[in-house]
Amino acid sequence: MTRPDLRTVRNVELLKVGRYDISNREGWTVTRPMLASILSAFRDGGVRRPPLKLGHVEDEVGQPSIGWIDGLRLTDGGDTLVGDYVGVPGPLAANLKGLFPTRSVEVADNWTAPDGRVFPAFLAAVALLGAEDPGVPTLKSLNEVTALYDGGASRVPAMATTGIRLVRASAPQSAQLTTAQRVQLRAAASRRRQRRAASILHTMEGN
């Protein structure tokens, strides 16, 4: 039986200490204790690893995961949260620098673990960004990361996200656009996503 071609992309910066205006919150402040909480919840929360997905979507029912986040750790004296993308399909991993060079975290505030413990911050997911600007502009893009690729694995039970309010760290959208312009931009973005997904599937199927 042929083993799937799954890769690991190492040493990806996910979040840094600072104050950011993001898509669903102005003045979002990231602190060292927040990053430490994310790390503790990841190590001790008893749930699955955060999924890696293509952009932020409002309705996630039926949406695929294209990998997972593993190996979370703190660098820069606790100022930077770093992790690895694992289980990423080979053709997609090989094109991440061009298609999705940046990323945006989804963080849950005051998250309750299955055993009842409460963590001030929890990493729920990481969204890959292409044309959309990241809300944390100080993160290194994949073009600046020396990444290693190898096989991935998986671990622990699923996470319940019902009722959790997520902070989505992508850049806020311009308020200067008219309604017609927003409709046109959404339509263009939808066409780009469709072409991008079709291209990735086409490559993964070896056509």
N, C-alpha and C positions, 0 to 999 in steps of 0.2 A: 504494500500500500504506500502510495506517495505521500510523504509528509508535507503539510502546508508550508509555504515559504513565509515565515513570520520573522520579523526583525525587531531589534531593540535599538532605540536611539538614546544615547546616554548624555547625561550632563546638560539637561535642558533647564534653563532658568524659568521658574513659574511665577514667582511673586517676590517683590522687594519692599522693604520698609520705605514708607513715604506717604504723601497725601495726594489723592488722585480724583479727578472728576471723571466718572465712568458712566456707562449707558443708563444705569438705573439708580444712581446715587451720586450726588455732588459732595465733594470733600470727604471721600472715603479714605480713612486713615488706617494704614497698615503699620502695626507695631511689632517689635520683637516678641512680646508675649503672645500676640496673635499667631505669628508664625510658629512659635513653640507649641501652641495649642493645636494647630493643624498637624504638626508632627506627632504629638502625643495621641491625638485621635486616630491618626493613620496607623500608628504602631499598636495601640491598645484598645481601639474602639470596637474590634470584633466584627467588622463588616468587610465587604469586598473592596478591592482597590478602586479608586475613582476611574470612571470610564473616560476614554479619549473619543471625541466626536467631532464632526464637521460643522463648526459654527454653533451659535446659540439658536435654539428653536423653542417656541412657546409650548407646543404640544409634542412631548417626547415619546408618546405611546407608539410603539413599533419602530422607533428610530434605531438604527444599528450603532453598535460601538465599533470603532475601527482600531481599538487597542485599549491599553490600560496604563495607569500611572503607577510606578513602583519605585522602590529605592529612595523615598523622600529623605532629604537631609538638609541641614542648614549650613551655609557657607558665609564668608565675609563677616565673621564674628557674630553670626545670628541674624544678619540683615537680609539674606537672600535664601529663598526656598528653592531647592533644586531637586529634580526627579528624572526618571527615565521613562520614555515611551516604550512599552513592551507589547508584544503580540501584534505589531503593525504589519499588514500585508506587504510583502516585499516590493511590488511595483509602486505602491503608495509611498513607502518609506524612502525609496530611491528618488522620489520626486518632491519630497516635502519642502526642500529648500526653495524650489521654484513656485510650488502651488500654495503652500501654507507655512511661510517662514516665521510667523508670529503666533501668539496664542493668548487665550483669555481664561482665567480661572472662574469657577463658580463656587462661592464660599457660603456656607450656611452659618448663621449666627446662633449661638447658644443651642447647639445641637445635642440631643439626648441619645446616648448610645443604647443598644439593646439591654445592657445591664443596669440602666438607670443613671449612669454617670452623665454629667453635663459638661460639654466642652465649649468654651467661648467661641471657637471657630473651627470649622470642619471643611475640608476640601471635598466637594461633592462631585466635581467633574472638571475636565479641561477641554475647552473648545479650540480647535484649530482655526486660525484666521488667515485669509488670503488677502482680498482687497480691503477688508475692514481694518481700521486702525486699532491697535491694542490700547486699552485704557491705562496700562502701565508701560509707558514708552521707554523706560530705562532698561527693560529686559533685552538681553542679547537675542538677535534673530538667529535662526538656524544657520544662516550664512556665516555667523561668527563663532559657531560651535564646532569643535572637532568631535564628531560623533562616531561611535562604534556600533556596528550592526551585527546582531546574532539572534538566536532563537529566544522565544518568550515562554512564559508559563502562567499559571493562574492560581488563585487561592481564595479562601473563605466565603461566607454566605453573603447574599444580596443585601443591599441597603434600601430601606424604605425612605422615600423622599416626599410622600404625600404631606402637604401642609407646611413644608419647609420653605422659608423665604430665602431665596438665593441672591447674593450679590454677584452680578455679572460684569467682570472687569474688562469690557471692551469700551472703546472711546464713545462718548456721547455723540448723537447725530446732530447735525446742524439744524437750528431752529429757523433758519432763514428760507428754507425751501417752501414753495407753495404746495398745495395738495396735489395738483397735477404733476408737479415735478417728483413728489414722493412716489406717486403711482408709477410714473415712468421708471424711476430708479428701482422700485421693487420688482417690476416686470423684467428689467434688464438683469437684476441680480438673480431672479428665478431662472432666467434662460442660461446665465453663466453656470449656476449650480447644476442644472440639468446636463449641460454639455460636459462639465467637469466630472460628474458622476458617471455619465455614459463612457467617457474616455477612460476613467479608472477601471470600470467594469470590463471594458473592452480589453484593456491591457492585462488585467488579472486573469481573464479567460484565455489569454494567449492568442487572440485573433489579430 
